[in-house]
Amino acid sequence: MNDLGIRNFLDGLCELPVACRTNFFAACMFLGLCPIVVASDGPVFGEVELAQTLDSQEAELRLLREEIETLKMQMESGPLVEQQEADNGNPQLTADLASFSPAMTQRDAVVELMAEPFGFRTVYERGFVMEPYDKRRTPFELKINSWIQFRHHAFTRSVDTWVDNSGKERPVLNRNAFDIERARLTFRGFAIDPRLTYFLQLDGDTDGAHTVDFFDYWWAWKVSDDFSIQVGKRKVPASRQWLLGARRTRLSDRPMSDDFFRPDRTVGIFGLGKVGDSCHYQVMVGNGYRTTNLPPAVTDDRFTFAATSYIEPAGKFGSQLVDFDCTCNPLWQLGHSVVYSPQTSNEFAIPLDESDFLRLADGTRLNQLGALAPDTTVTEFDLWFYGVDLAWKYRGWSADSEVFFRWIENLRGDKPLPVDSVFQHGLYVEGGKFLIDRTFDVNFRYSYVDGDFGNGSEFAGGFNWYPLSKPSLKFTFDVTRLDRSPLQNRSADISVGDSGVLFRSQFQAEF
């Protein structure tokens, strides 16, 4: 009999009148004794033994009636409550039921207890979790999460065109559109062995090709409580706000300078660990600085190396930049990141797609024809990145900042170049305050990018409303003043050359 049959049987039994239930159990006892009596050649018991047996059966029936009445009352009353007197029922049943969640009904607990031998159960614990009853016998677990950002953005330009470093004039366009900026579905858990974990993240949005993309996927082996190794595709570990994720930004998206300097995703080997309770680190060797979806044919044969670390000397800082929990004690986080990424061309001295991301501080793509010299294309270079980050929060107040440095060295082209290196730097500073605890906060931001061939900046301010007093549901509105943007990023709704005002409204939900 399956768990549904067992549940239906118990439900029906509990609905019977007391007299019917007594007769039912008496009939069961009688039918159980009949074969013994019929098969005997004479009386099996004497009168004394028979009387004792009947007394014992009557006591058992009384206990069964009491247990059924108790179960019925608890089923009707709702949550499972602790048994006050174990001797009024079955001690083993009481102990088994007490091991289940207090939010579970007695009926559900009985059914789940009976269903345990069948293998798996599904629960909700900050996501949908399918887990085995016996993880040693069945080493597998799956947790599913999802989140979405639905956004409206509008940009009003203050200039009609901009001119890049090659002398080419390009238009600046007004924009007004709805977007599903990020629609993410994640799967994580372990398989084969609890130390062997996996992660898969799918992404769909409407500002690209309206396709579903495999964003991140890796297997990891937990070497110890303080160190694990991952193999697969994930973020290059550099820039704190980049690693934090797009769900936890103060405004609708990351700062302009962060998106300009940060790396992206790549395939490689990653090491993650900690030293003590306050120092955390990541290291990586992978294919490139930004090789998210590039096939091997358009990437070079040189690896990228990256490392990042941070300390939390006053306690765990958490994943929120804003002080959502209104901490009673000051918390702060200090970290830094470094990346080395050499870039080469193919055998015909044609720049590979791997280097398309890199731009001068005025927004000109580095490998564009004429970017540094007329009729000349940059084909090779070595990239060094270094960033220092600091974050703080206390009693609803919060602030964070990051400073970026990037050196583009050993520049080579298909013709001689006037320079052999380019230096760029930038920063962002953000802050905010909860005006209503866990419900409403205001935030501001300043960001700029500067370099040998230009500069750009942004000023932004806005608010977040958490209608359920939980970070899982959030409405955001912000206004950004852009001046000569060097960034091209459709996810942030910022285009290269933008000078004007950007408005963004966003609904974000997650489970």
KOLNUVO-999827 format. One line per field, with one value per residue (C-alpha): residue in one letter; x, y, z; residue number from 1. Coordinates in steps of 0.25 Angstrom, whole numbers, plus 5000, padded with zeros to 4 digits. Example, Ala and Ser with C-alpha at 12.3 -4.5 7.8 and 13.67 -1.06 7.14 Angstrom:
<rs>
aa (A	S)
xx (5049	5055)
yy (4982	4996)
zz (5031	5029)
i (1	2)
</rs>
This chain:
<rs>
aa (M	N	D	L	G	I	R	N	F	L	D	G	L	C	E	L	P	V	A	C	R	T	N	F	F	A	A	C	M	F	L	G	L	C	P	I	V	V	A	S	D	G	P	V	F	G	E	V	E	L	A	Q	T	L	D	S	Q	E	A	E	L	R	L	L	R	E	E	I	E	T	L	K	M	Q	M	E	S	G	P	L	V	E	Q	Q	E	A	D	N	G	N	P	Q	L	T	A	D	L	A	S	F	S	P	A	M	T	Q	R	D	A	V	V	E	L	M	A	E	P	F	G	F	R	T	V	Y	E	R	G	F	V	M	E	P	Y	D	K	R	R	T	P	F	E	L	K	I	N	S	W	I	Q	F	R	H	H	A	F	T	R	S	V	D	T	W	V	D	N	S	G	K	E	R	P	V	L	N	R	N	A	F	D	I	E	R	A	R	L	T	F	R	G	F	A	I	D	P	R	L	T	Y	F	L	Q	L	D	G	D	T	D	G	A	H	T	V	D	F	F	D	Y	W	W	A	W	K	V	S	D	D	F	S	I	Q	V	G	K	R	K	V	P	A	S	R	Q	W	L	L	G	A	R	R	T	R	L	S	D	R	P	M	S	D	D	F	F	R	P	D	R	T	V	G	I	F	G	L	G	K	V	G	D	S	C	H	Y	Q	V	M	V	G	N	G	Y	R	T	T	N	L	P	P	A	V	T	D	D	R	F	T	F	A	A	T	S	Y	I	E	P	A	G	K	F	G	S	Q	L	V	D	F	D	C	T	C	N	P	L	W	Q	L	G	H	S	V	V	Y	S	P	Q	T	S	N	E	F	A	I	P	L	D	E	S	D	F	L	R	L	A	D	G	T	R	L	N	Q	L	G	A	L	A	P	D	T	T	V	T	E	F	D	L	W	F	Y	G	V	D	L	A	W	K	Y	R	G	W	S	A	D	S	E	V	F	F	R	W	I	E	N	L	R	G	D	K	P	L	P	V	D	S	V	F	Q	H	G	L	Y	V	E	G	G	K	F	L	I	D	R	T	F	D	V	N	F	R	Y	S	Y	V	D	G	D	F	G	N	G	S	E	F	A	G	G	F	N	W	Y	P	L	S	K	P	S	L	K	F	T	F	D	V	T	R	L	D	R	S	P	L	Q	N	R	S	A	D	I	S	V	G	D	S	G	V	L	F	R	S	Q	F	Q	A	E	F)
xx (5000	5006	5006	4993	4986	4991	4987	4973	4972	4975	4966	4954	4957	4958	4944	4937	4929	4936	4927	4930	4944	4943	4936	4946	4957	4949	4946	4961	4965	4954	4958	4972	4969	4959	4970	4976	4963	4958	4972	4972	4967	4963	4962	4975	4973	4968	4957	4968	4977	4965	4960	4974	4975	4962	4966	4979	4972	4962	4974	4980	4967	4966	4980	4977	4964	4972	4982	4972	4965	4978	4982	4968	4968	4982	4979	4967	4975	4986	5001	5008	5010	5019	5013	5012	5011	5018	5011	4997	5001	5012	5026	5032	5022	5023	5038	5038	5027	5035	5047	5039	5037	5028	5021	5017	5003	5001	4995	5006	5017	5010	5009	5024	5028	5022	5027	5042	5046	5042	5054	5052	5044	5042	5043	5044	5056	5059	5057	5051	5059	5059	5067	5068	5063	5077	5088	5098	5089	5085	5096	5088	5082	5076	5072	5065	5065	5060	5060	5055	5057	5046	5051	5047	5058	5058	5069	5069	5081	5088	5097	5094	5107	5121	5134	5143	5159	5160	5152	5139	5126	5115	5101	5095	5081	5069	5063	5050	5047	5043	5053	5053	5068	5071	5062	5071	5068	5079	5081	5091	5093	5102	5103	5111	5117	5113	5127	5124	5115	5110	5104	5096	5091	5082	5079	5069	5067	5061	5072	5080	5076	5064	5071	5073	5088	5096	5103	5110	5113	5123	5126	5133	5141	5141	5155	5152	5143	5153	5156	5149	5153	5143	5144	5135	5130	5128	5132	5147	5149	5152	5144	5136	5123	5124	5125	5114	5104	5093	5082	5090	5093	5089	5082	5076	5090	5105	5113	5118	5133	5131	5125	5136	5148	5142	5145	5134	5133	5142	5145	5156	5160	5156	5160	5152	5155	5157	5167	5161	5147	5150	5159	5153	5160	5158	5169	5167	5174	5165	5164	5162	5158	5144	5142	5128	5122	5133	5137	5152	5153	5153	5161	5176	5185	5189	5183	5178	5181	5173	5172	5164	5162	5155	5155	5143	5150	5137	5128	5121	5118	5107	5103	5096	5103	5091	5089	5076	5077	5080	5092	5095	5110	5118	5122	5132	5139	5153	5158	5166	5167	5178	5177	5188	5182	5191	5184	5189	5184	5183	5193	5189	5191	5176	5170	5162	5148	5154	5160	5147	5143	5154	5152	5160	5155	5147	5139	5147	5149	5164	5165	5157	5164	5170	5168	5183	5188	5182	5180	5186	5180	5185	5187	5194	5195	5197	5186	5188	5177	5177	5165	5163	5150	5144	5130	5123	5109	5103	5089	5083	5094	5104	5115	5124	5135	5145	5157	5162	5175	5177	5190	5190	5205	5213	5204	5207	5199	5200	5207	5216	5208	5211	5210	5214	5205	5192	5188	5174	5168	5154	5146	5132	5126	5113	5104	5090	5081	5069	5058	5048	5055	5055	5045	5050	5064	5070	5084	5094	5106	5117	5126	5137	5147	5159	5171	5181	5170	5158	5149	5134	5126	5112	5104	5092	5082	5069	5062	5057	5044	5043	5028	5029	5041	5049	5060	5054	5044	5048	5044	5055	5055	5067	5072	5086	5093	5103	5115	5123	5120	5132	5124	5115	5107	5092	5090	5092	5085	5097	5103	5116	5116	5104	5102	5089	5079	5076	5063	5061	5050	5051	5043	5051	5046	5053	5051)
yy (5000	5014	5026	5031	5018	5019	5033	5030	5018	5026	5037	5027	5020	5033	5037	5025	5026	5020	5008	5005	5006	4997	4987	4987	4984	4974	4967	4968	4961	4950	4947	4946	4936	4928	4920	4916	4911	4903	4896	4891	4878	4883	4895	4903	4911	4908	4917	4925	4927	4931	4941	4947	4948	4955	4965	4968	4969	4979	4987	4988	4992	5003	5008	5008	5016	5026	5027	5029	5039	5047	5046	5051	5063	5067	5065	5075	5085	5086	5087	5075	5078	5071	5059	5063	5049	5038	5027	5031	5026	5018	5023	5019	5026	5039	5039	5037	5048	5057	5057	5063	5078	5086	5092	5078	5073	5060	5053	5058	5053	5039	5038	5043	5033	5022	5027	5028	5015	5020	5029	5044	5056	5070	5082	5097	5103	5116	5108	5095	5084	5069	5061	5046	5041	5034	5042	5030	5020	5030	5041	5051	5065	5076	5090	5099	5114	5125	5140	5151	5166	5172	5186	5199	5208	5222	5230	5245	5249	5263	5261	5256	5249	5246	5244	5232	5233	5228	5241	5233	5241	5232	5235	5236	5230	5232	5220	5215	5201	5189	5178	5165	5168	5155	5142	5132	5118	5110	5096	5092	5080	5068	5054	5041	5047	5059	5065	5065	5077	5083	5096	5100	5114	5117	5131	5137	5152	5161	5170	5160	5149	5145	5131	5123	5122	5113	5124	5116	5101	5094	5082	5084	5075	5079	5076	5081	5090	5101	5098	5093	5092	5095	5092	5098	5111	5123	5137	5141	5145	5160	5172	5171	5176	5167	5155	5159	5158	5166	5163	5171	5184	5197	5202	5195	5191	5191	5204	5209	5208	5194	5189	5196	5190	5176	5163	5153	5138	5127	5112	5108	5102	5110	5109	5115	5115	5122	5124	5124	5130	5144	5143	5137	5136	5130	5127	5123	5119	5120	5122	5137	5151	5150	5138	5135	5129	5129	5116	5112	5116	5131	5130	5130	5119	5127	5125	5136	5136	5143	5144	5151	5152	5159	5160	5162	5165	5170	5158	5152	5164	5156	5157	5170	5184	5191	5189	5182	5175	5189	5183	5187	5186	5192	5182	5184	5177	5180	5173	5173	5166	5164	5158	5156	5153	5152	5154	5150	5150	5138	5134	5145	5156	5158	5161	5150	5152	5150	5164	5171	5175	5185	5199	5212	5222	5230	5217	5213	5198	5196	5186	5195	5200	5213	5213	5217	5220	5222	5210	5201	5190	5186	5171	5167	5172	5168	5172	5175	5178	5182	5186	5190	5190	5194	5193	5197	5196	5200	5203	5204	5212	5206	5210	5203	5207	5201	5207	5201	5201	5195	5194	5190	5187	5181	5187	5181	5184	5180	5193	5202	5208	5222	5216	5202	5203	5210	5213	5214	5216	5219	5217	5217	5222	5218	5220	5219	5219	5211	5221	5210	5198	5186	5193	5206	5211	5222	5221	5230	5227	5234	5227	5231	5225	5232	5229	5233	5235	5241	5240	5238	5239	5236	5242	5234	5233	5225	5217	5202	5198	5184	5182	5169	5173	5163	5164	5154	5164	5178	5190	5200	5213	5222	5233	5234	5246	5241	5249	5243	5228	5219	5207	5198	5189	5186	5179	5192	5200	5209	5211	5216	5231	5233	5247	5250	5245	5230	5226	5212	5205	5190	5179	5168	5155	5142	5129)
zz (5000	4996	5005	4999	5002	5016	5018	5012	5021	5034	5030	5028	5041	5049	5043	5049	5062	5074	5075	5060	5063	5075	5067	5056	5065	5072	5059	5055	5068	5066	5052	5057	5067	5059	5051	5064	5070	5058	5056	5070	5074	5088	5096	5095	5107	5121	5127	5135	5123	5114	5124	5125	5110	5108	5119	5111	5098	5105	5110	5096	5090	5100	5097	5082	5084	5092	5082	5070	5078	5081	5066	5062	5071	5066	5052	5053	5062	5052	5056	5062	5077	5087	5095	5109	5114	5106	5114	5109	5095	5087	5092	5079	5071	5079	5078	5063	5061	5069	5060	5049	5047	5057	5045	5040	5043	5051	5039	5030	5040	5040	5025	5023	5034	5026	5013	5018	5012	4998	4997	4995	5000	4995	5004	5003	5010	5003	4990	4986	4991	4988	4997	5002	5015	5016	5010	5012	5005	4994	4992	4984	4987	4978	4981	4971	4972	4962	4961	4951	4948	4940	4937	4929	4925	4918	4913	4909	4902	4904	4891	4877	4874	4880	4873	4877	4877	4862	4858	4855	4858	4865	4868	4883	4883	4892	4898	4904	4906	4916	4918	4925	4929	4936	4938	4945	4949	4957	4961	4972	4981	4982	4975	4977	4990	4999	4996	4981	4978	4965	4961	4948	4945	4933	4928	4919	4916	4905	4902	4895	4885	4894	4896	4909	4912	4921	4929	4940	4942	4950	4959	4972	4981	4996	5000	5014	5022	5018	5003	4991	4976	4965	4950	4939	4935	4945	4948	4948	4962	4962	4966	4979	4973	4961	4970	4979	4968	4961	4971	4983	4976	4982	4970	4958	4953	4956	4955	4942	4946	4951	4938	4930	4938	4943	4935	4932	4931	4927	4927	4936	4950	4962	4977	4988	5003	5016	5026	5040	5041	5035	5023	5010	4996	4982	4971	4957	4944	4932	4917	4917	4923	4916	4909	4913	4901	4891	4884	4884	4870	4874	4887	4888	4894	4907	4920	4930	4944	4955	4970	4981	4996	5007	5022	5031	5044	5052	5048	5036	5026	5018	5004	5005	5002	5009	5024	5022	5036	5043	5050	5064	5063	5052	5041	5030	5019	5012	5000	4987	4974	4963	4949	4938	4924	4912	4899	4885	4871	4861	4851	4841	4852	4853	4867	4873	4879	4893	4892	4887	4901	4904	4901	4903	4914	4903	4899	4886	4885	4886	4874	4865	4853	4856	4871	4874	4860	4846	4838	4849	4858	4871	4871	4884	4898	4913	4922	4937	4946	4961	4970	4985	4991	5005	5010	5023	5030	5043	5049	5035	5029	5019	5009	4999	4990	4980	4973	4959	4952	4938	4931	4916	4913	4902	4891	4877	4864	4849	4848	4857	4869	4875	4889	4895	4908	4913	4927	4932	4946	4952	4965	4970	4984	4988	5001	5007	5019	5022	5026	5029	5035	5025	5017	5010	5007	4999	4992	4984	4975	4968	4958	4948	4938	4934	4925	4914	4903	4911	4923	4927	4939	4945	4957	4962	4973	4976	4986	4988	4994	5000	5002	5010	5018	5011	5001	4992	4987	4983	4975	4971	4964	4961	4952	4946	4940	4930	4924	4912	4916	4912	4915	4906	4914	4910	4924	4931	4920	4917	4903	4899	4897	4905	4911	4917	4928	4930	4937	4942	4949	4953	4960	4965	4971	4976	4982)
i (1	2	3	4	5	6	7	8	9	10	11	12	13	14	15	16	17	18	19	20	21	22	23	24	25	26	27	28	29	30	31	32	33	34	35	36	37	38	39	40	41	42	43	44	45	46	47	48	49	50	51	52	53	54	55	56	57	58	59	60	61	62	63	64	65	66	67	68	69	70	71	72	73	74	75	76	77	78	79	80	81	82	83	84	85	86	87	88	89	90	91	92	93	94	95	96	97	98	99	100	101	102	103	104	105	106	107	108	109	110	111	112	113	114	115	116	117	118	119	120	121	122	123	124	125	126	127	128	129	130	131	132	133	134	135	136	137	138	139	140	141	142	143	144	145	146	147	148	149	150	151	152	153	154	155	156	157	158	159	160	161	162	163	164	165	166	167	168	169	170	171	172	173	174	175	176	177	178	179	180	181	182	183	184	185	186	187	188	189	190	191	192	193	194	195	196	197	198	199	200	201	202	203	204	205	206	207	208	209	210	211	212	213	214	215	216	217	218	219	220	221	222	223	224	225	226	227	228	229	230	231	232	233	234	235	236	237	238	239	240	241	242	243	244	245	246	247	248	249	250	251	252	253	254	255	256	257	258	259	260	261	262	263	264	265	266	267	268	269	270	271	272	273	274	275	276	277	278	279	280	281	282	283	284	285	286	287	288	289	290	291	292	293	294	295	296	297	298	299	300	301	302	303	304	305	306	307	308	309	310	311	312	313	314	315	316	317	318	319	320	321	322	323	324	325	326	327	328	329	330	331	332	333	334	335	336	337	338	339	340	341	342	343	344	345	346	347	348	349	350	351	352	353	354	355	356	357	358	359	360	361	362	363	364	365	366	367	368	369	370	371	372	373	374	375	376	377	378	379	380	381	382	383	384	385	386	387	388	389	390	391	392	393	394	395	396	397	398	399	400	401	402	403	404	405	406	407	408	409	410	411	412	413	414	415	416	417	418	419	420	421	422	423	424	425	426	427	428	429	430	431	432	433	434	435	436	437	438	439	440	441	442	443	444	445	446	447	448	449	450	451	452	453	454	455	456	457	458	459	460	461	462	463	464	465	466	467	468	469	470	471	472	473	474	475	476	477	478	479	480	481	482	483	484	485	486	487	488	489	490	491	492	493	494	495	496	497	498	499	500	501	502	503	504	505	506	507	508	509	510	511)
</rs>
